[in-house]
Amino acid sequence: MSKVRASIGTLGVLGLELVQMDTPPRTAYLQIYTEKRCTANCLFCAQASGSQADLTHIARGMYLPADLDAVVDRLKIAFDKGYLARACIQTALYDNWWMDTLYLINRIREKSRIPISLSVFPLGDEKYKELEIRGVNELVIPLDACTPVLFDKIKGKSAGGPYSWEKHLDGIKRAASVFENVGTHLIIGLGETEEDAIRVIDELHRLKVNIALFSYTYVPGSQLIPEKNKNRIRHYRAVQLARYLIVNGLSDYQHMRFSGCSLSDFGVGKDLILRMIDEGRAFQTSGCPECNRPMANETFSKIFNFPRDPDEKEKEEIKRDLGIINIG
């Protein structure tokens, strides 16, 4: 394997592409290089077996083929100089994925001690142990959907995929016995209610799983066309703030209240919510340490996950997104 896919922002930080960036990534976002489509068929994914989308896309992010030697060499320099704090490797399901994944991890480890996160589907315990020995310090197993029914529809048997909700949850629990840090991804905007999302966030937090939120981003040629939802940003902001309150021990699902499956009470006072907005952290990118994923789901007109502190104008917009005057 002489190539690796890397996000265009990552290549900019490494000096391998000329990229104008308002906020550079703090994590190197990499993907195992293959010219094949993934044999899974997650309907939201540009690289799924049934997708017609460009293989270079993960959500809005472009992952371009790059010379592996150059990326590994410059990754060490960027980490040593403090430009990057982590490497995040995305996998895909194809014949040689396991050996290619180990090869990339080994190449990085030969040069650098940069922390490595690996995003992968559930594996056997022996593979978990081998990844931990080789230097992966955070394992991420994306659930993506917030309910078993949505999971089956979007990436399970009903979608023509190999995955199941039960095996993913089992894989997450087993990984937690090997890795100190285990995470998952939830994509908001796939048809879940706010109660669906907040319930599973609470359950995963109780399992000590790190939960990262993404906003569903349609890529032309992919199989899942989003429904038009005028409340999309309010829906996302409500789940985003609820997640932050839960993971920081400030509220939980049991203390929150719902009206027609929409969140009506965060279980905390309005003063605390206003303070959370003023601090801004609740609305920044969630994920592994030092993950900021600039422009992964965003457009310049609407930012779902801020890769930096939101400014005062953006905080006022967050209040409008949430309908802050109605929060009690």
LINGITA-V987468 format. One record per backbone hydrogen bond with DSSP energy under -1.0 kcal/mol. CO is the residue of the C=O (numbers start at 0). NH is the residue of the N-H. Records with the same first field share a line. If there is no record, write none. Layout:
CO->NH / NH
//
This chain:
1->67
3->65
4->30
5->63
6->10
7->11
8->12
9->13
10->15 / 16
25->84
27->87
28->6
29->89
30->4
39->48
41->44
42->223
44->47
46->37
47->50
53->56
55->62
57->60
60->57
61->7
63->5
65->3
66->70
67->71
68->72
69->73
70->74
71->75
72->76
73->77
74->78
75->79
76->80
77->82 / 83
78->81
85->27
86->116
87->29
88->118
89->31
92->38
93->96
95->99
96->100
97->101
98->102
99->103
100->104
101->105
102->106
103->107
104->108
105->109
107->110 / 111
114->86
115->136 / 137
116->88
117->139
118->90
123->127
124->128
125->129
126->130
127->131
128->132
129->133
130->135
137->117
138->182
139->119
142->144
143->186
146->150
147->151
148->152
149->153
150->154 / 155
153->42
155->160
156->159
163->167
164->168
165->169
166->170
167->171
168->172
169->173
170->174
171->175
173->176
174->177 / 178
180->138
181->209
182->140
183->211
184->143
185->213
187->215
192->196
193->197
194->198
195->199
196->200
197->201
198->202
199->203
200->204
201->205
203->208
204->207
209->183
211->185
213->187
218->221
220->51
228->231
230->234
231->235
232->236
233->237
234->238
235->239
236->240
237->241
238->242
239->243
240->244
241->245
242->246
243->247
244->249 / 250
245->248
251->254
256->263 / 264
258->261
260->194
261->258
264->256
268->272
269->273
270->274
271->275
272->276
273->277
274->278
275->279
279->282
280->283
282->305
287->290
292->295
295->59
301->298
305->284
310->314
311->315
312->316
313->317
314->318
315->319
316->320
317->321
318->323
322->325
323->326
//
